[in-house]
Amino acid sequence: MWKKLLFIITVLVALPVTVHASDGQDPDTVIKQLCEAKWGDAYGGQEYCLEKEYRGLESIQEFGTRYPQGTQEYTILANCLEKWTDSIGEKSFEMVVYCTNRQVKVYRNLN
């Protein structure tokens, strides 16, 4: 799993959409901090959270490939990344994916 995560993070570095926290933390650190803050010493909850967030991170990388810069879908992705970043720069990658999927679906239905 960690090799796959390292690959995803490496690909994300090249992704034009910023998925790093504002203080320069890598996505792995952001995910761990998010899940620790959310679940505290409930380690089963942390594990579940980590799995969901890593799947979200992988989906965001796929969105970056699928939605080229300059498209409305790319703008939606960027907006969802911004929307689901809290005041200290932590992102909920799972919610970014939900937001992006929902907004892209509605956009396409309207157009």
C-alpha positions in Angstrom: 0.0 0.0 0.0 2.8 2.4 0.9 4.5 1.9 -2.5 1.2 2.7 -4.2 0.8 5.8 -2.0 4.3 7.0 -2.8 3.6 6.6 -6.5 0.3 8.6 -6.1 2.1 11.3 -4.2 4.8 11.5 -6.8 2.2 11.9 -9.5 0.4 14.5 -7.5 3.5 16.6 -7.3 3.3 17.0 -11.1 -0.5 17.7 -10.9 -1.2 21.4 -11.6 -4.0 21.5 -9.0 -2.6 22.0 -5.6 -3.4 19.2 -3.2 -0.7 20.1 -0.6 -1.6 21.9 2.5 -0.8 25.6 2.6 2.2 25.0 4.9 3.8 22.7 2.4 2.9 19.4 4.1 2.6 16.4 1.8 -0.8 14.6 1.4 0.3 11.7 3.5 0.9 14.0 6.5 -2.4 15.9 5.8 -4.3 12.6 5.8 -2.8 11.3 9.0 -3.4 14.6 10.8 -7.0 14.7 9.6 -7.7 11.2 10.7 -5.9 11.6 14.1 -7.8 14.8 14.8 -11.1 13.3 13.8 -10.8 9.9 15.6 -8.3 10.5 18.4 -7.4 7.2 20.1 -10.2 5.3 18.3 -7.7 3.5 16.1 -10.3 1.5 14.2 -11.8 4.8 13.2 -8.4 6.2 12.2 -7.8 3.1 10.0 -11.2 3.5 8.3 -10.6 7.2 7.8 -7.1 6.6 6.3 -8.5 4.1 3.8 -11.2 6.5 2.7 -8.9 9.4 2.4 -6.2 7.5 0.5 -8.9 6.3 -2.0 -10.0 9.9 -2.3 -6.4 11.0 -2.9 -6.1 8.4 -5.7 -9.4 9.6 -7.3 -8.2 13.2 -7.2 -5.0 12.2 -9.1 -7.3 10.4 -11.7 -9.4 13.6 -12.0 -6.3 15.6 -12.7 -5.5 13.3 -15.6 -9.1 13.1 -16.8 -9.9 16.9 -16.5 -7.2 18.9 -18.3 -6.4 22.4 -17.1 -8.7 24.9 -18.8 -11.8 22.7 -18.7 -14.8 23.4 -16.6 -14.3 20.1 -14.9 -10.8 21.1 -13.9 -12.2 24.3 -12.4 -14.8 22.3 -10.5 -12.0 20.1 -9.1 -10.0 23.2 -8.1 -13.0 24.7 -6.4 -13.8 21.6 -4.5 -10.1 21.3 -3.3 -10.4 24.9 -2.0 -13.9 24.3 -0.5 -12.8 21.3 1.4 -9.6 22.8 2.9 -10.0 24.0 6.4 -8.4 27.1 8.0 -5.2 25.4 8.8 -4.7 23.8 5.4 -5.9 20.3 6.0 -8.0 18.7 3.2 -10.6 16.0 3.3 -9.7 14.2 0.1 -12.8 12.0 0.4 -15.1 15.1 0.4 -13.2 16.7 -2.5 -14.0 13.6 -4.5 -17.7 13.7 -3.5 -17.9 17.4 -4.3 -16.2 17.0 -7.7 -18.3 14.0 -8.7 -21.5 15.8 -7.7 -20.7 19.1 -9.3 -19.4 17.6 -12.6 -22.6 15.5 -12.8 -24.8 18.5 -12.3 -22.7 20.6 -14.7 -23.0 18.0 -17.4 -26.8 17.6 -16.8 -27.2 21.3 -17.3 -25.1 21.4 -20.5 
